[in-house]
Amino acid sequence: MVQLTIKDFIVKDIRFPTSLEKHGSDAMHPDGDYSCAYVILNTEDPKLTGHGLTFTIGKGTEVVVKAVESLMDLVIGVKVNDIINDFASFWRKLSSHSQMRWIGPEKGVIHLALAAVINALWDLWAKMEGKPLWKLIVDMEPEKLVSTIDFRYISDVLTKEEAIEMLKSKRSTVKDREKEIIDKGYPAYTTSIGWIGYDDETRRGLCRDALKQGYKSFKAKVGDSIENDKHRLTLIREEIGYENKLMVDANQVWEVNEAIDWMKQLANFNLLWIEEPTSPDDVVGHASVAKALKPLDIGVATGEQCHNRVIFKQLLQLGAISFCQLDSCRLGGLNEVMAVALMAAKFNIPVCPHAGGVGLCEYVRHICFWDYISVSGSFENRMTEYVDHLHEHFEDPAKCKDGRYVVPKVPGYLVGMKPESMRKYQFPDGEYWQSRRK
């Protein structure tokens, strides 16, 4: 492998005005401008750069950018091979800096910034190997892959030795599943039909379009009022029928008892799960909701706002979730994502990654391919979110065909954004934002 050093970096605040048409609107976040803190790591070779981002929804992105800048003195000047030869230690060095951890021990703004930096390093590693990220980690020997994960705080549930054995147990049939994924893709569900701010005509049209595109699983936002929820879900069921799966997402808007009572009133819509029914930090609350809704055959899904592997460990231990919705940026990059996926496999909980936003679909396609090929070996109750927004801004965008994620072949983690998009939407001085001020 070529010897490279991280020479310098660029970090940008990129914002898209999605609030204008209510894209992404939900009960908790009615007016988000989908955004990201975007990182480029430069090496001696101008053709080998690492690109990473972390998803935000507008104001506050500038804080994540500052957090990235605070981390970079630990990265600049480091040899890439030194990082990947002991990635777990390097990850801990960044995630547990003795001073910065005071303002966010593996959570919050620091962890969001960490994800952008760590994922940029994985992008660089995959490019150096000439492989798309999913293929890099599928091909990796179990011992090598597990060596990238920091098991601190989760070894009571999953040890390194267990993780290695889990991966080895699937090794003999990896090639078969890899061929299947390449040929058929990975099951997706669409949230594009479900934003709260859409009118009825728009929603019906989107449902019909999604059916034509081959989707069999759909998700809608709930939580602004029970009357509106019943109206939206009635409309959606009229369009998609009852033979297709329907999930709902409250985006943390309810109290625990409120979530239980509200979902009982929606049970006749035959819902697969309720997503984020209450505070993402309330593990016991999620367990209470899960217990109350189990007789109704409604599962609990959460994860897009779960800060770290420790929260997921507790959710799994208490039986608080039926679906693990890890997020590629809320967690501290791919290293921690893989730790959570392996824990979920041990508890036999399907991983259904959160996506949408800016770059999340581009990220999670790699994660779900690896999870199926190397970890779970199953499609049962497994599907990955797809939102058809903003992909036109990426060099190698995520694509779905017949309701399934298409497997990319280009080397990298593939969140590289087009230069013209960055110029136009960089905040506050990009062409678009300057025109808004005139």
N, C-alpha and C positions, 0 to 999 in steps of 0.2 A: 504493500500500500504506500502511496506517495506520502512524504513527510510534509506536513503543513502546520502553520501556526496561525492562530486568530490574531490578525494584525490590527484591525479596527472595526468599527460598527456604525450602522445608521439606524436610528429609530424614528418612526413617523407616526403622527396622529392622523388616521384616515377616517373620515366620517361620511356616510351616505344619508341623504334626507328621506329616509323611509317613513318618517312620521307624516309626511304630506299626504300619503295615500293609505295610511293606517296599516301598512305592512308590519307584521310583528306585534300588533296591538293585543293586549290581554288585560285581565282584570287588575293586575298590579302595575303594569307598564303600558299605559295607553298611548304613549307618544314617543317611543324609542326611535332614535336615529342610529341604525345599525352601523357599528364602527369597529375599529381595531387599533391596537398598538402594534405596529409592524416593524419587525427587526430584520436587519441584514447583517450577517457576519462575514467579513472580508478576510481572505487569506492572501498569500503571495501569488496565487494563481487566480487571475480575474475571472476565469471560467468556473472556478469552484468557490461558490459562496453559499452560505446557509441562510435560508429564509424561514422565519417563524412569525406567528402573530398570536394575539390573544383577543378574544371577542369582547366588545363592550357595546353600550347602547347610547353613546353620545357623551354628555357631560360627565367628567371623571376620567375620560381617556387620557387627558393630560397628566393625571396623577399616576396612571400606570406607566406612561412614558418616563416620568421622573424615576419611578421605581426600577425600570429597566436600566436607566443610566446609572443608578446606584449599585446595581449588580455587576456592571460590566468591568469594573477594575479587577474582579476575580476571574475574568474570562480573557481579557486582552493579554497577549503574550504567551498564552498557554498552547502547547503543542496538541493538535487534535488527537494524535495517537495516545498521548498521555491521558486524555479524557476518556476515550473509548476503551482503553485497557483497564481502567478502574472507574467506570462510569458511576457506580453506586456511591463511591466516596466523593466524587466531584459533585454529584447531585446533592449529597448531604452538606457539602461545603457551601453551596449556594443557598440551599433551603434553610440551613441552620446557622447562618452567620451570627456570630456571638452578639453583635449589636443590632443588626436589622431584625432578627427574630423577635426582638422586644415589641416591635410594632406589627408583627404578624407571624407568629410561629406556625409556618406551614398553612397559612390561610390568608384571605383578603388580598389586598393590592400586591403585596410582595409575592404571593403565590401565583397570581395572574401574570405578573412580570416574569417570574421564573419559568412559567409554561412557554412563553414566547421565546425565551433564550434557549431553553432545553430543546424545544422542538426544532429550533433553527440548527442546533448541533446535530440532531438526528437527520435533518434534511441534508446537511453537509456530509455526514457519514454515508448515507445512502447514495449520494452523488459520487462520492469517492469510490464506492463499490460498483457503480454503474447499475444500480437496481432501484426500482420503486421501493418505498419504505416497507410496504407489506411483504414484499419478496425478501428483503434484507432480513427481517425478523423471522419469517417462516424458515429460511435457510439456516438460520443461526443454530448452532448446537445448543441443547437445553442448558448446559452448564454456562455457556457464554451469555445467553440471554438472561438467565437468572442473576448473573454477576452484575447486571446493570441496575438491579432493583435494590433499594434500601429497605430492609425488612425490620428496621427499628419500629417499635410500637405495634407490630402485627405478628410477631413470631409466636405469640400464644395461640394464634389461629392458623397461621401458615408459616412453615419453616422453609428455608432454602431447599432442603433435601426433599420435602414434599413437593415443592414447585417443580423441581427437576424431574421427579418421578412422574408427575402429572403430564409433563411435556413428552417425556420418553414413552409413556403409554400410548400416545397417539402417533408416534414417529413412523411406524411401519406403514400407515395408510395416508400419510400426508400428501403424497403425490396424487392419489386418487381424488382427494378433496380439492387440491389445488387445480386440477384439470376441470373439475365440476364448477368451481367458482369462475374460472376463466371462461368456460363455455356458457354458463347460465347467469352469472352475477349473484348478488346477495339481496334477499328480500328487503324492500323499503316500505315505509309508510309515509303518507304525505300530511303535513300540517298546513299546507298552503290554502286549504279550504276553510280553515277554522278561526281566523283572526276575528276578534270581537268587533272591530270597527267596520267590518264589511257589511254592505246592505244585502238584502235577500237575493236580489237578482244576480249580484256578483257571486254570492256564495253558491247559488244553484249552478251557474255557469262553470265555476271552478270544480264542483263535484262532477259534472258531466265530462269536463276535460280530463280530470284525473282518471275516471273510469275508462275513457278511451285510451289513456296512456298505460293502462294495465294495472293500476293500483287496486289492491284488495283490502287495504288497511288505511284507516283515516283517523285523524285526531282533530278535536275541536276545543277551543278555549271556553271555559265556564267561569262563573263566579261573580258576574256583575249583578245579576238578579235571577231568582229561580224562574220567574216568568220568561225572561229573555233566554235562559238556558233551555227551557223546555221548547220554546219556539225554534231556536237554532237547531236543536237535536232532532226535532220533528221534521224540519226541512231537510236536514242532511239524510235522515233515514229514508225519507221519501225518495231521495235521489239515488242513494247507494244501496238501498234495500237492507234486509237483515241477514243476508248471506255473507256480507262483508264485515270485517272487524271495525269497531269504533271505540276510540279511547277519548278521554277528556283530561283537561289540564287546568288546574286552578291557580297555578303560579303563586302558591303560598298565601293566598288571600284569606283563608279561613282559620278560625280557632278549631281545636280538635273536635269538640262536640258538635260544632257547627258543620264541620266537614262530614261527620257521620250522618247527621240529620239531612243535610243537603243531598248527599249521595243516595240516601234511601228514597228520596223523591225522584231521583233520576234512574233508578234501577231498572225500570221497565224498558229503557232504551238498549238493554243488553250490552253493557259496557265492559270492555276487557280490563281496563284499569282507570284509576284516578291518579293523576300525576301531580306531585307537589301539593298535597291537600292542606299542608300547614307549614310552619317554619322549617326550613331545611336543617336546622340545628336540633330540632326536637325529635330525637330518636325514639324516646318512649311514646311521644304523641303519635308518631307514625305507626308504632306497634299497636297502639289502641285503635287507630283507624283500621288497620289491617285486620285485627281480630273482629271488629264490629261488622266489617264488610265481607268477611269470608263466607258467611251463609248466603250472601247475595251473589257469590261467585264474581266479585269485583276485586281485582288485585290492586295493590298500591305500588306505584312507580315513583322513584325520585333519584336525583343525583346531579342534575345540572348545576345546582348551587351547593353541593357537598364539597367542602374545602379540601379534604384529604382522605387518605386511605383509612385513617382511624375512625372517622365518621362512618364510612362504609363498613368497616369491621363491625361496629356496633349495630348498624342496621341489619346486617346479615345475622349476627349472633342472636338478636332478639326477634327474628322472623318478621321484621317490620316492613320488608319490601318483597314483592313477588317478581319485580323487574328492576334490574340494575341499570340506571341511566347515567353512567359515567360521562363526564364532559372532558374533551381533550384539552381545554384551556383552564377550566376551574381547578382541576388537579394539576400538579406540578410537572406537566409534560408527560411524554410517553412512558418514562420509567415508572411513574406512579400509576398511570393508566393500566399498565400491564400487571402491576401488583393487585389492583382492584379486580381486574378480570380473572386473575387466578384465584383470588379469594371467592369470588362469585361462583366459579366453577366448582370449588370444593363444597359449597353450600347448595349446588345444583340450582342456582338462580340464573336465569337467562340474562345476558348482557344485551341491552337495547340502547345504544349510545344516543345521547342528546346531540342534535345537529341544528342546521339552519344558520341564522346569523351571518357573520362574515367569516368564511373560511372553514367553518366547522364541518360542513359536508365534505369538503376537500380533505380534511384530516381523518374523519371517522371511517371513511371507506377502507382505509388501510387497517384500522383497528378491528373492524368487523370481519374482514377477510382473514386476518391472523387468528382471531378468536375462533372462527369456524374451522380453519385448516389445522391449527396447532393445539387448540385448547378444548373447545366444547365438542367439535365433530358433529354438531346437531343444528338443525334449523327450527326445532320445536319451540314455539313461542318466542322466536328470535327474529327481530327486524330492526332496521336502523332508520332513524328519522331522515326525511329529505324535504327541504323547503326550496322551492324554485325561485330564489331571489339572489341576485348579485353575482351569479356565477360567471357572467360575461366579463367580469373584471379580472379573472384569473387566467394565467397562461395555459394551465392544464386543468380545466374545471371538472368538478364532479358531474357525472352524467348518470341518468337512469334510463333504462330501456325495458319496456314491458313491466314496469313497477319494480325493477331490480337495479341495484348499483352496478355499473359497468367497471370492470377491472382495468386500471391504468397500467401502462407499460413504460412510461417515462421515468427515469431515475429521480429519486428525491421523495420528500414528504408532500410536495406538490401544492404548496400554498403561495407560490410565486405570483405576485400581482403585476398586472400590466403597468409599465411605466406611465402611460398616458392616464390611466385611472388614478394612480397616485398623485400625479401632477394636478389633476382636476379636483380631487376630493380631499387633498391634504388640508388639515384644519390648523389655523384659520386662514391661511394664505393661498390655498389652492384656487384654481380658476372659478370653480362653482361657488365657493364660499365668499370670494371677493365680489362676485356678481350679485350675491344676496344682499350685500351691504350697500350697494349703489342705489 
